[in-house]
Amino acid sequence: MSPATKKPARGSILRAACWTGAVAAVYPVFVLGFVYSQFFTAGLPGGRHGPADAYRHSLASAVVAYTLHPRCVDWVTAVMERDGRGSAARVMDAHNNRLGARIGAQADSWHTMRRGIADAVARGAINATSPEQITWLAPDAWQERLY
């Protein structure tokens, strides 16, 4: 076997697999850590189903789209939110995930991404259907909790 076609040693394959696994494990911690650090300082009401929930979903999706790819947000939305089917809360979450992914994918900087989400939340409304507007449920559906 020539040096150009030499198979990698098992140890190097194992090391590469371990590094890949470590990065895959750390990435969600990075995204959630950043999102919750912003969530706690945003001072928005409606931790679940309200403006704070909409902010959290859209920001997390923007971060993933900015740092990886919007397709990753599509996959998570399909699995976690059943692609917006089943309840008003899932419709809301899927809508905000898509909006956040679009903002993150179009942002040319971290600051632009964060500003885009903040602006979208400021323009948000109850049961908004525009793809340019963040949405949340009516206040009687809000729950003051962290997720």
C-alpha positions as CSV (number, residue, x, y, z in Angstrom):
1,M,0.0,0.0,0.0
2,S,1.5,3.4,-1.0
3,P,1.7,6.2,1.6
4,A,-1.0,8.1,-0.3
5,T,-3.6,5.3,0.1
6,K,-2.6,4.3,3.6
7,K,-5.6,3.7,5.9
8,P,-5.8,6.0,9.0
9,A,-4.8,4.3,12.3
10,R,-7.7,3.3,14.5
11,G,-6.5,5.6,17.2
12,S,-6.8,8.7,14.9
13,I,-10.3,7.6,13.9
14,L,-11.3,7.2,17.5
15,R,-9.8,10.6,18.4
16,A,-11.7,12.2,15.6
17,A,-14.9,10.5,16.7
18,C,-14.4,11.7,20.3
19,W,-13.7,15.3,19.2
20,T,-16.8,15.2,17.0
21,G,-18.9,13.9,19.9
22,A,-17.5,16.5,22.3
23,V,-18.3,19.3,19.9
24,A,-21.8,17.9,19.3
25,A,-22.3,17.8,23.1
26,V,-21.0,21.3,23.8
27,Y,-22.8,23.1,21.0
28,P,-26.3,22.9,22.5
29,V,-24.8,24.1,25.8
30,F,-23.4,27.1,24.0
31,V,-26.7,27.9,22.3
32,L,-28.8,27.5,25.4
33,G,-26.4,29.3,27.6
34,F,-26.3,32.3,25.4
35,V,-30.1,32.3,24.8
36,Y,-30.9,32.0,28.5
37,S,-28.4,34.7,29.4
38,Q,-30.2,37.1,27.1
39,F,-33.7,35.8,28.1
40,F,-33.0,36.6,31.8
41,T,-32.0,40.2,31.1
42,A,-34.7,40.9,28.5
43,G,-37.4,41.5,31.1
44,L,-40.2,40.2,28.8
45,P,-43.4,38.7,30.2
46,G,-44.8,35.4,29.3
47,G,-42.1,32.9,29.9
48,R,-44.1,30.3,28.1
49,H,-46.5,31.2,25.2
50,G,-45.8,34.9,25.6
51,P,-43.2,37.4,24.3
52,A,-40.4,35.9,26.4
53,D,-41.1,32.5,24.8
54,A,-41.2,34.0,21.3
55,Y,-37.9,35.8,22.0
56,R,-36.2,32.7,23.3
57,H,-37.3,30.5,20.3
58,S,-36.4,33.1,17.7
59,L,-33.1,33.9,19.3
60,A,-32.1,30.3,19.6
61,S,-33.0,29.7,15.9
62,A,-31.1,32.7,14.8
63,V,-28.0,31.6,16.7
64,V,-28.2,28.1,15.1
65,A,-28.8,29.5,11.6
66,Y,-26.0,32.0,12.0
67,T,-23.4,29.5,13.4
68,L,-24.5,26.4,11.5
69,H,-27.2,26.5,8.9
70,P,-31.0,27.3,8.7
71,R,-31.6,23.7,7.7
72,C,-30.6,22.7,11.2
73,V,-33.4,24.8,12.5
74,D,-35.8,23.2,10.1
75,W,-34.8,19.7,11.4
76,V,-35.2,20.7,15.1
77,T,-38.6,22.4,14.3
78,A,-39.9,19.3,12.5
79,V,-39.0,17.1,15.5
80,M,-39.6,19.3,18.5
81,E,-42.5,21.4,17.3
82,R,-44.0,18.8,14.9
83,D,-43.4,21.4,12.2
84,G,-46.1,23.6,13.8
85,R,-48.9,21.1,13.9
86,G,-51.0,20.0,16.9
87,S,-51.6,23.1,19.0
88,A,-51.5,26.9,18.9
89,A,-48.3,26.8,21.0
90,R,-46.5,24.6,18.4
91,V,-47.8,26.9,15.6
92,M,-46.3,29.9,17.5
93,D,-43.0,28.1,18.2
94,A,-42.5,26.9,14.6
95,H,-43.4,30.4,13.2
96,N,-40.8,32.0,15.5
97,N,-38.2,29.4,14.8
98,R,-38.5,30.1,11.1
99,L,-38.4,33.8,11.6
100,G,-35.3,33.5,13.8
101,A,-33.6,31.2,11.3
102,R,-34.2,33.7,8.5
103,I,-32.8,36.6,10.6
104,G,-29.7,34.5,11.6
105,A,-29.1,33.3,8.1
106,Q,-29.2,36.9,6.7
107,A,-27.2,38.5,9.5
108,D,-23.7,39.6,8.6
109,S,-22.6,39.9,12.2
110,W,-23.5,38.7,15.7
111,H,-24.7,42.2,16.6
112,T,-26.9,42.4,13.5
113,M,-28.4,39.0,14.4
114,R,-29.2,40.1,17.9
115,R,-30.6,43.5,16.8
116,G,-32.8,41.8,14.2
117,I,-34.3,39.6,16.8
118,A,-34.9,42.5,19.2
119,D,-36.5,44.5,16.5
120,A,-38.7,41.6,15.5
121,V,-39.9,41.2,19.1
122,A,-40.6,44.9,19.4
123,R,-42.9,44.5,16.3
124,G,-44.4,41.3,17.6
125,A,-48.1,40.7,18.3
126,I,-50.6,38.2,19.5
127,N,-51.4,35.6,16.8
128,A,-49.4,37.4,14.2
129,T,-49.2,35.5,10.9
130,S,-46.8,37.6,8.9
131,P,-43.5,35.8,8.3
132,E,-41.8,39.1,9.2
133,Q,-43.4,39.4,12.7
134,I,-42.8,37.4,15.8
135,T,-46.0,36.0,17.4
136,W,-47.2,34.9,20.8
137,L,-50.4,33.8,22.3
138,A,-52.9,35.9,24.2
139,P,-52.0,36.8,27.8
140,D,-54.5,34.4,29.4
141,A,-52.4,31.5,27.9
142,W,-49.0,32.8,29.3
143,Q,-47.2,30.8,32.0
144,E,-44.5,32.5,33.9
145,R,-41.8,29.8,33.7
146,L,-38.4,29.3,32.1
147,Y,-39.3,27.0,29.2
